[in-house]
Amino acid sequence: MNSVTSMIVLLGVIGLACPNAMASDYCSLIVRVLNLRGTQVYATVQVQEKSGRTIRSEQTPLVAARFCDLGLEPVTVKTGGGGCNLVEVKEVQLEWQQEIQLVITQNTESCYFHHYGDRSCEFVFRIAAPSGEWLSGAFVKTENAPEPKLTDHAGRALVRISRGASARGTITMMGYRPTTFAEHCSDSGMVHLDRKIVLEIAK
């Protein structure tokens, strides 16, 4: 019996003699969150097991998020959130004594702008007919705006309001009754909002 075969047999005997011998350590799941340039960034990553157990790990530009005490059932991985670009990956498969690596690309720059950039609120007015059809060519005019906004093919027009300010305005279109609106941009809360307004047909 050569030396290699002898070593394999010896290890097998040790395993039989010690049925509770500790398995080799390994990390179940490594998650890397990248920005659109492929750079690893600061991120909070959350893993949820089927049982409902939730674990969080903080990623830095140098250290990926690590989850080293998972079982074998598939898990759900989340990153982002807080009102901006939540990414959720379901049914991530795990393997016994295998390090699974998951790479997530996220538009983190837009979240930075969302929270720290322009502090105005953006309202997208979506103008529709009573039938539900989007109305292209409607005028959306706020009191202080020099010119009205014209809705596009999907009935959309963008109105910006500064934080803490309010705006009143009127929506007009030939063949429909004018409709007024009033919106307020709070100092906190969402900054991107949709408003659907249905115009009444003029009689």
C-alpha positions in Angstrom: 0.0 0.0 0.0 1.6 3.3 -1.0 1.7 6.4 1.2 -1.2 8.2 -0.5 -3.5 5.2 0.0 -2.4 4.8 3.6 -3.3 8.4 4.3 -6.8 8.1 2.9 -7.5 5.0 4.9 -6.2 6.6 8.1 -8.4 9.6 7.7 -11.4 7.3 7.1 -10.7 5.5 10.3 -10.4 8.7 12.2 -13.8 9.8 10.9 -15.4 6.5 11.9 -13.9 6.7 15.3 -15.0 10.3 15.8 -18.6 10.5 14.3 -19.0 14.0 15.9 -15.8 15.4 14.4 -16.3 19.0 13.4 -16.7 19.7 9.7 -14.4 22.2 8.1 -15.4 25.8 8.6 -16.8 27.7 5.6 -18.8 30.8 4.9 -22.2 30.0 3.4 -22.8 33.2 1.3 -20.7 36.2 0.2 -22.5 39.1 -1.3 -20.9 42.0 -3.2 -22.8 45.1 -4.1 -21.4 47.1 -6.9 -22.3 50.5 -8.4 -22.8 51.0 -12.2 -19.1 51.4 -12.6 -18.4 48.0 -11.1 -16.9 49.4 -7.9 -17.7 47.9 -4.5 -19.5 50.4 -2.3 -20.8 50.9 1.2 -24.0 48.9 1.6 -26.2 47.1 4.1 -27.2 43.6 3.0 -29.9 41.6 4.6 -30.5 37.8 4.3 -33.8 36.2 5.3 -34.0 32.4 5.8 -37.2 30.4 5.2 -37.8 30.3 9.0 -38.0 34.1 9.0 -34.7 34.6 10.7 -33.0 37.8 9.4 -29.3 38.6 9.4 -27.7 41.9 8.4 -24.1 42.5 7.3 -22.4 45.8 6.4 -20.3 46.0 3.2 -17.4 48.4 2.8 -15.4 49.2 -0.3 -12.8 46.6 0.8 -14.8 44.0 2.6 -17.9 42.2 1.1 -20.9 41.2 3.2 -20.5 37.8 4.7 -23.1 35.3 6.0 -21.3 32.3 7.5 -24.0 30.5 9.6 -26.7 29.7 7.1 -28.3 26.3 6.4 -29.1 24.7 3.1 -32.6 26.1 2.4 -32.7 28.9 -0.2 -32.6 32.5 1.2 -33.7 35.9 0.1 -31.1 38.7 -0.2 -32.0 42.4 0.0 -30.0 45.5 -0.3 -30.9 49.2 -0.7 -34.3 50.3 0.3 -35.1 53.3 2.5 -37.3 54.5 -0.3 -34.7 54.1 -3.1 -33.7 51.3 -5.4 -34.5 48.2 -3.2 -32.9 45.1 -4.8 -34.3 41.7 -3.8 -32.9 38.4 -5.0 -35.1 35.4 -4.0 -34.4 31.7 -3.8 -30.6 32.1 -3.6 -29.4 28.4 -3.6 -26.9 27.3 -0.9 -24.5 24.3 -0.9 -23.0 22.3 1.9 -19.4 23.4 2.6 -19.4 25.6 -0.6 -18.9 29.3 -0.5 -21.7 30.8 -2.7 -20.9 34.3 -4.1 -23.6 36.7 -5.2 -22.9 39.9 -7.0 -25.5 42.7 -7.2 -25.3 45.8 -9.3 -27.2 48.7 -7.9 -27.6 52.3 -9.0 -26.3 53.8 -5.8 -25.6 57.2 -7.2 -29.2 58.0 -7.9 -30.0 57.2 -4.3 -27.3 59.6 -3.1 -28.9 62.3 -5.3 -32.4 61.3 -4.1 -31.4 61.9 -0.4 -28.7 64.6 -0.6 -28.9 66.3 -4.0 -31.7 68.6 -5.2 -34.1 69.1 -2.3 -37.1 69.8 -4.3 -40.1 67.5 -4.8 -40.9 66.2 -8.3 -44.6 65.7 -9.1 -45.4 63.8 -12.3 -49.0 64.8 -13.3 -50.7 62.1 -15.4 -53.7 63.5 -17.2 -56.4 61.2 -18.4 -59.8 61.3 -20.1 -62.8 59.7 -18.3 -62.2 56.6 -20.5 -58.8 56.2 -19.0 -56.9 57.3 -22.1 -53.9 59.4 -21.5 -54.3 63.0 -22.8 -51.4 64.4 -24.8 -51.2 68.2 -25.2 -52.9 69.2 -21.9 -51.5 72.4 -20.3 -50.3 72.1 -16.7 -49.8 75.7 -15.3 -48.7 76.5 -11.7 -49.3 80.0 -10.3 -45.7 81.1 -10.3 -44.4 79.4 -13.4 -43.8 81.7 -16.4 -45.0 79.1 -18.9 -47.3 76.0 -18.7 -46.0 72.5 -19.1 -47.4 70.4 -22.0 -48.2 66.8 -21.3 -46.4 64.2 -23.5 -47.8 61.1 -25.3 -48.5 59.4 -22.0 -50.3 62.4 -20.5 -47.3 63.3 -18.3 -45.9 66.6 -17.2 -43.3 67.3 -14.5 -43.7 70.0 -11.8 -41.0 70.8 -9.3 -41.8 72.3 -5.9 -39.2 73.4 -3.4 -39.0 71.8 0.1 -41.5 73.4 2.5 -43.3 75.2 -0.3 -46.7 74.8 -1.9 -48.0 75.3 -5.4 -51.4 75.8 -6.9 -52.2 75.4 -10.6 -54.7 74.7 -13.3 -54.9 71.9 -16.0 -56.6 72.9 -19.2 -57.2 71.2 -22.6 -59.6 71.9 -25.4 -62.8 69.9 -25.0 -62.4 69.4 -21.3 -63.3 71.4 -18.2 -60.4 73.2 -16.4 -59.2 71.5 -13.3 -57.3 73.0 -10.4 -54.8 71.4 -8.1 -52.8 72.2 -5.0 -49.7 70.3 -3.8 -47.2 70.7 -0.9 -43.6 69.6 -0.7 -42.9 68.6 2.9 -39.5 69.0 4.5 -39.2 65.2 4.8 -40.7 62.2 3.0 -40.9 61.2 -0.6 -39.5 63.5 -3.3 -40.8 61.7 -6.3 -44.6 61.5 -6.6 -47.2 60.6 -9.2 -50.6 62.4 -9.4 -53.3 61.0 -11.7 -55.9 63.6 -12.7 -59.0 62.7 -14.8 -60.5 65.6 -16.7 -64.2 66.0 -17.2 -65.5 66.5 -20.7 -66.8 70.0 -21.3 -70.6 70.3 -22.0 
